[in-house]
Amino acid sequence: MISQNLEEQPDETKIQLKKHLDTFLDRMKKLEASDIDFGGPGCVKQIWFRVHGIKRPEPDLQKYELTETDILISNLLTKSELEQLFRNRYLDISYQVYESSEKHWSRFRATLYFELNHLAVNMRRINDSIFQFSEYGFNEEVAKAVSLKYQKSGLILVTGITGSGKSTTLDSIIDANNKTMPAHIVIIADPVEYVHVSKKSIVKHREIGRDVNSFKEGTIQALRQDPDIIVIGEMRDADTIMTVLEVVDSGHKVFTTLHTSSAIESIDRILGEIPLEEQSRIRERLADVLTCVISQKLIPSVDGKRILAKEIMLTNSAIKTAIRNNNIGEIYQIIHQSNDKGMSTMEQDLAKLHSNNVISYFEAYINANNKKRLEDLIKYNY
């Protein structure tokens, strides 16, 4: 009923509704919030923001009845997008707002869904600018692994839970290649977040649902587009994983993400998606093509903000052998002992951040994948 009534409204009414919603996003920017949530009974009529990792309602904004938020959220969508939302009960879109004072578009990734028969939305702010790759402090060997200049092929994984900054890191890597190499970069995302302007490279963006039907189809189609680098937003299923491995096997450089918290978990996740009868062959293939795994977390820092903690694995002969022989458990110790080669475990990075008084012991401990190893590192002064 709401969508039908909206369709009958004059454009001026729809524009005013959009402007009203955009005031939430303006507030989001002033608060330096990463996410906004509203709509559905769970928000208890309030507008919620995540500020430096903490989710909280904003007391300075008015309260909204469920029907009001249903109207504001419905007004975000085109007729075809509404149909897709009603059919699937879930929709990912990109949304943008023109900042007239700064003369540029601010972009957001929006996830719309139903909660107890009402519409709800989460919107994540996409950074207006990219962190320079040099700001991450990666070892030179890591920089070479992710650069097309030094390695023309290979699979690079950027992993972490939702909100860990995977997309930001990946965009920095893409930008570094875009600035330095004359190449063709194809980005397949759901939805497209940061839009890269072609510099030395030509950068093409393809959005799932709008430009291509799936990650698998987009990856196969990209092979016919003369790419040097293919960026796949996420490996979500066995079909996409198999397609990615075939593409890397054909001599391309591929970047993608996984929702995993360590290098070992990433390898286990990939193999776990593959049927048992195929796993031996896939282990061989993965050992051949996997170049680098960057696993990361955003940790609350002592100054009330957040800092990046990361685990780095660069494949060498020992790691390749461990993957082939299904001795995945050996990889942690190889990473631990290979700091001089640019590798580090999450626990080593957390211990370093703690020793430099950047994060508390509590935050280091609760974010460690291997808590006993972290305790030992801190006890013996890292």
Stockholm file with secondary structure:
# STOCKHOLM 1.0

chainA/1-382         MISQNLEEQPDETKIQLKKHLDTFLDRMKKLEASDIDFGGPGCVKQIWFRVHGIKRPEPDLQKYELTETDILISNLLTKSELEQLFRNRYLDISYQVYESSEKHWSRFRATLYFELNHLAVNMRRINDSIFQFSEYGFNEEVAKAVSLKYQKSGLILVTGITGSGKSTTLDSIIDANNKTMPAHIVIIADPVEYVHVSKKSIVKHREIGRDVNSFKEGTIQALRQDPDIIVIGEMRDADTIMTVLEVVDSGHKVFTTLHTSSAIESIDRILGEIPLEEQSRIRERLADVLTCVISQKLIPSVDGKRILAKEIMLTNSAIKTAIRNNNIGEIYQIIHQSNDKGMSTMEQDLAKLHSNNVISYFEAYINANNKKRLEDLIKYNY
#=GR chainA/1-382 SS CHHHHHHHSCHHHHHHHHHHHHHHHHHHHHHTEEEEEECSGGGTTCCEEEETTEEEECTTSCCCCHHHHHHHHHTTSCHHHHHHHHHHSEEEEEEEEEETTTTEEEEEEEEEEEETTEEEEEEEECCSSCCCGGGGCCCHHHHHHHCTTTCSSEEEEEECSTTSSHHHHHHHHHHHHHHHCCCEEEEEESSCCSCCCCSSSEEEEEEBTTTBSCHHHHHHHHGGGCCSEEEESCCCSHHHHHHHHHHHHTTCEEEEEESCSSHHHHHHHHHHTSCHHHHHHHHHHHHHHEEEEEEEEEEECTTSSEEEEEEEEECCHHHHHHHHTTCGGGHHHHHHTCGGGTCBCHHHHHHHHHHTTSSCHHHHHHHCSSHHHHHHHHHTTC
#=GC SS_cons         CHHHHHHHSCHHHHHHHHHHHHHHHHHHHHHTEEEEEECSGGGTTCCEEEETTEEEECTTSCCCCHHHHHHHHHTTSCHHHHHHHHHHSEEEEEEEEEETTTTEEEEEEEEEEEETTEEEEEEEECCSSCCCGGGGCCCHHHHHHHCTTTCSSEEEEEECSTTSSHHHHHHHHHHHHHHHCCCEEEEEESSCCSCCCCSSSEEEEEEBTTTBSCHHHHHHHHGGGCCSEEEESCCCSHHHHHHHHHHHHTTCEEEEEESCSSHHHHHHHHHHTSCHHHHHHHHHHHHHHEEEEEEEEEEECTTSSEEEEEEEEECCHHHHHHHHTTCGGGHHHHHHTCGGGTCBCHHHHHHHHHHTTSSCHHHHHHHCSSHHHHHHHHHTTC
//
